[in-house]
Amino acid sequence: MNEEVQFCLDSAEENMAKSISHFESELLKISAGRANPHMLSNVKVDYYGTMTPLTQVANIGTPDARTLTVQPWEKAMLMELNKAIVNAHLGFSPMDNGEMLIINIPPLTEERRIELVKRSKAEAENCRVSIRSARKDANDEVKNFGKDGLPEDSVKDAEDAVQKLVSLEKKDRREFFSNLPINNVPIGSLMDFSNISVDDKGQVSFYIVPQEFHYNPLGTVHGGLAATILDSCNSISANCQLDKGFLTMTTDIRVNYLRPITVSTGELTATATIEKVGRKVIFVNGSLYDKSGKVYATANSTELVVEVPLN
């Protein structure tokens, strides 16, 4: 396959990945009854005459599942922050205690649930349209290569490669992930995951040996390590339940930290178990434990099933 065709395929894959990434970020902004800092990611504040993202002038915290806190870097900005959040029409009514803003996330009503489902479907459709567009552009470009003298077999191979990006069968997914060199995946390399395995039922396990570079300032492994490996494990396990034309994305995850992790803990295994497979969502439970079976963290996640066009 010549360089022009390979560049075309790489561009298609990059554009599809951007579409999915955008879809994931839009889902995070949807208020589903749980506090999430991403809910305020589009809010802009008048910072001395310049409209500035809220995240650049304040820290956003989630002390519990129903509460957001907004701590301004400058106390004088409290009023402007309050005004910006109200004007963003997110349905929030911040409370000002003189030090920070406190936002109580209201429980979902039936009307709100229906609205969220419609919005999620709309975002999913936008994602599908973007992926279709990327695939069509790639196929059109490949066909033009044929007109410019590229052999017919090469054109067909290139078109097949474009289609393969979105059409992996269930059994092939399990084989693909079983053979995945996890250290070549950016997040796997960054976190130093050591291995991944998938059984015949699609149950996924990740393996990692805690290192000192995983430590937080308190001298134990940062909680983000457990959250990341459990999220990765749960997500891939959910994807292994689907046939071609579908994939999943994490919309919600709750991590419970049971005991601290240090380098002396030794190798840890994260294993995901499918709780329920629905048409629109998959519920997954994950556990992180050592060789003796002692559990260090658990995670319950909700994976949204998204249809990806094949033709």
C-alpha positions in Angstrom: 0.0 0.0 0.0 1.6 3.3 -1.1 2.2 6.2 1.2 -0.7 8.3 -0.2 -3.2 5.5 0.6 -1.7 4.9 4.1 -1.9 8.7 4.8 -5.6 8.6 3.7 -6.3 5.7 6.1 -4.4 7.3 9.0 -6.4 10.5 8.5 -9.7 8.6 8.4 -8.8 6.8 11.6 -7.8 10.1 13.3 -11.0 11.8 12.3 -13.1 8.9 13.5 -11.2 8.9 16.8 -11.8 12.7 17.2 -15.6 12.1 16.6 -15.7 9.5 19.3 -13.7 11.6 21.7 -16.0 14.6 21.1 -19.0 12.4 21.7 -17.5 11.2 25.0 -16.8 14.8 26.1 -20.4 15.9 25.2 -21.8 13.0 27.3 -19.8 14.1 30.3 -21.5 17.5 30.1 -24.9 16.0 30.4 -26.3 16.3 33.9 -27.5 12.7 34.8 -28.1 13.3 38.5 -24.5 12.8 39.6 -22.0 15.6 40.2 -19.3 15.9 37.5 -16.9 18.8 37.0 -17.4 18.5 33.3 -20.9 19.9 33.8 -19.3 23.3 34.1 -16.7 22.9 31.3 -18.6 25.2 28.9 -19.2 28.0 31.4 -17.2 31.2 30.7 -16.7 34.0 33.2 -16.1 37.7 32.7 -12.6 37.9 34.1 -11.7 41.6 34.1 -13.3 42.2 30.7 -12.2 38.9 29.1 -14.5 35.9 28.8 -12.5 33.1 30.4 -13.3 29.4 30.9 -14.4 28.9 34.5 -11.8 26.2 35.0 -9.1 28.8 34.5 -10.2 31.0 37.4 -11.5 28.4 39.9 -11.2 24.8 41.2 -14.2 22.5 40.8 -14.7 19.8 43.4 -17.1 17.0 44.0 -17.3 16.3 47.7 -20.1 13.8 47.1 -22.2 12.4 44.3 -24.8 15.2 44.5 -22.6 18.3 45.1 -20.3 20.5 43.1 -18.1 23.1 44.7 -16.5 26.0 42.9 -13.5 27.6 44.7 -12.3 30.8 43.0 -8.7 31.6 43.0 -9.7 35.2 43.8 -12.5 35.6 46.3 -13.6 38.8 44.5 -14.7 36.6 41.6 -17.5 34.8 43.5 -20.2 37.1 42.3 -19.1 36.8 38.6 -18.8 33.0 38.9 -22.3 32.8 40.3 -23.7 35.0 37.5 -21.9 32.9 34.8 -23.2 29.6 36.1 -26.8 31.0 36.3 -26.5 32.5 32.8 -25.3 29.2 31.4 -28.9 27.9 31.8 -27.7 24.6 33.3 -30.6 24.5 35.8 -28.2 25.1 38.8 -28.8 27.6 41.6 -25.4 28.1 43.3 -25.2 29.0 47.0 -22.5 31.5 48.0 -21.1 30.9 51.5 -18.5 33.7 51.2 -15.7 31.3 50.4 -17.0 29.2 47.5 -20.0 28.3 45.5 -21.9 25.2 46.4 -24.1 23.6 43.8 -26.6 20.8 44.8 -27.4 18.6 41.8 -31.2 18.0 41.7 -32.4 14.4 41.5 -33.7 13.4 38.1 -37.4 13.8 37.3 -39.1 11.6 34.7 -39.3 14.6 32.4 -35.6 15.3 32.9 -34.7 11.6 32.2 -36.6 11.7 28.9 -34.8 14.9 28.0 -31.4 13.4 28.7 -32.2 10.3 26.7 -33.2 12.5 23.7 -30.0 14.6 24.1 -27.8 11.5 24.3 -29.4 10.0 21.2 -28.8 13.3 19.4 -25.1 13.3 20.4 -24.8 9.7 19.3 -26.4 10.5 15.9 -24.0 13.4 15.5 -21.1 11.0 16.2 -22.4 8.5 13.6 -22.8 11.2 11.0 -19.2 12.3 11.6 -17.9 8.8 11.3 -19.9 8.2 8.1 -18.4 11.4 6.7 -14.9 10.5 7.6 -15.3 7.0 6.0 -17.0 8.5 2.8 -14.2 11.1 2.5 -11.6 8.3 2.8 -13.3 6.1 0.3 -13.7 8.9 -2.2 -10.1 9.8 -1.9 -9.1 6.1 -2.4 -11.3 5.9 -5.5 -9.6 9.0 -6.9 -6.2 7.2 -6.4 -7.6 4.5 -8.7 -8.4 7.1 -11.4 -4.9 8.4 -11.0 -3.4 5.0 -11.9 -3.4 3.0 -8.6 -3.9 -0.7 -9.3 -7.5 -1.9 -8.7 -6.4 -4.5 -6.1 -4.7 -1.8 -4.1 -7.9 0.4 -4.2 -10.0 -2.6 -3.0 -7.5 -3.3 -0.2 -7.6 0.3 0.9 -11.4 0.4 0.9 -11.5 -2.8 3.0 -9.0 -1.3 5.4 -11.3 1.7 5.9 -14.3 -0.5 6.6 -12.4 -2.6 9.1 -12.0 0.4 11.3 -15.6 0.0 12.4 -16.5 -3.6 11.8 -15.0 -6.0 14.3 -17.0 -9.1 15.2 -17.5 -10.1 18.8 -15.2 -13.1 18.7 -12.6 -11.1 16.8 -12.8 -8.4 19.4 -11.9 -10.9 22.1 -9.0 -12.2 20.1 -7.9 -8.7 19.3 -7.8 -7.6 22.9 -6.2 -10.8 24.0 -3.3 -10.2 21.6 -3.2 -6.4 22.3 0.3 -5.3 23.3 -1.0 -3.1 26.0 2.3 -1.3 26.6 2.0 0.0 23.0 -1.3 1.7 23.9 -0.6 5.3 25.2 -2.5 4.8 28.5 -1.0 1.4 29.0 2.5 2.8 28.5 1.8 5.8 30.7 0.5 3.7 33.6 2.8 0.7 32.9 0.1 -1.9 32.6 1.9 -5.3 32.3 -0.7 -7.5 30.5 -4.3 -8.0 29.5 -6.3 -11.2 29.1 -9.8 -12.1 27.8 -11.5 -15.4 28.5 -14.1 -17.1 26.2 -17.0 -15.3 27.8 -15.4 -11.9 27.3 -14.3 -11.4 30.9 -11.4 -9.0 30.8 -8.4 -8.9 33.3 -5.7 -6.3 33.5 -2.4 -6.7 35.4 -0.1 -4.1 36.9 2.8 -3.9 39.3 2.7 -0.7 41.4 5.8 1.5 41.1 7.0 4.5 43.0 6.2 6.8 40.1 2.6 5.9 40.8 2.8 7.5 44.2 1.0 10.5 45.5 2.6 13.0 48.0 1.5 10.9 50.9 3.7 8.0 49.9 1.0 5.6 48.5 -0.2 4.8 45.0 -2.4 7.6 43.6 -6.1 6.7 43.4 -6.1 7.5 39.7 -4.2 4.3 39.0 -7.0 2.1 40.4 -9.6 4.3 38.7 -7.9 4.1 35.3 -7.2 0.4 35.3 -10.7 -0.5 36.5 -12.3 1.9 33.9 -10.2 0.4 31.1 -11.0 -3.2 32.3 -14.8 -2.5 32.6 -14.9 -0.7 29.2 -13.1 -3.4 27.2 -15.2 -6.1 28.9 -18.4 -4.3 27.8 -17.1 -3.9 24.2 -16.4 -7.7 24.1 -20.1 -8.3 24.5 -21.1 -6.6 21.3 -21.1 -7.5 17.7 -19.8 -5.5 14.8 -21.4 -2.1 14.3 -21.5 -1.3 18.0 -19.1 0.0 20.7 -19.4 1.3 24.2 -18.3 4.4 26.1 -18.2 4.9 29.8 -20.8 7.4 30.9 -20.5 6.9 34.6 -18.1 5.1 37.0 -18.1 5.0 40.8 -14.8 3.8 42.4 -14.6 2.6 46.0 -11.1 2.6 47.5 -10.9 0.0 50.2 -7.2 0.0 51.3 -4.0 1.8 50.3 -1.6 0.4 47.6 2.2 0.6 47.8 5.1 -1.0 45.9 5.1 -3.8 48.6 1.6 -4.8 47.5 2.9 -6.6 44.5 1.2 -7.4 41.3 -2.5 -6.4 41.1 -5.2 -7.8 38.9 -8.3 -5.9 37.7 -11.1 -8.1 36.6 -14.4 -7.0 35.2 -17.7 -8.9 35.5 -20.8 -8.0 33.3 -23.8 -7.4 35.6 -26.4 -6.7 32.9 -26.4 -6.2 29.1 -29.2 -4.0 27.8 -30.0 -2.6 24.3 -28.7 0.9 25.3 -26.4 0.4 28.3 -24.2 -2.3 29.8 -23.6 -2.4 33.6 -20.1 -3.7 34.7 -18.5 -4.4 38.0 -14.8 -4.4 38.4 -12.4 -5.4 41.3 -8.8 -4.7 41.9 -7.0 -7.4 44.0 -3.6 -8.9 44.8 -2.4 -12.4 44.5 -3.9 -13.5 47.8 -7.3 -12.2 46.7 -7.3 -9.2 48.9 -9.5 -6.5 47.3 -8.0 -2.9 47.1 -10.7 -1.2 45.1 -14.0 -1.8 43.2 -15.7 0.1 40.5 -19.3 0.0 39.1 -19.6 1.6 35.7 -22.3 2.3 33.1 -21.3 1.8 29.5 -23.4 3.4 26.8 -23.9 1.3 23.7 -23.4 3.3 20.5 -24.2 2.1 17.0 -21.4 2.8 14.5 -22.4 2.7 10.8 -20.9 -0.1 8.7 -22.1 1.0 5.3 
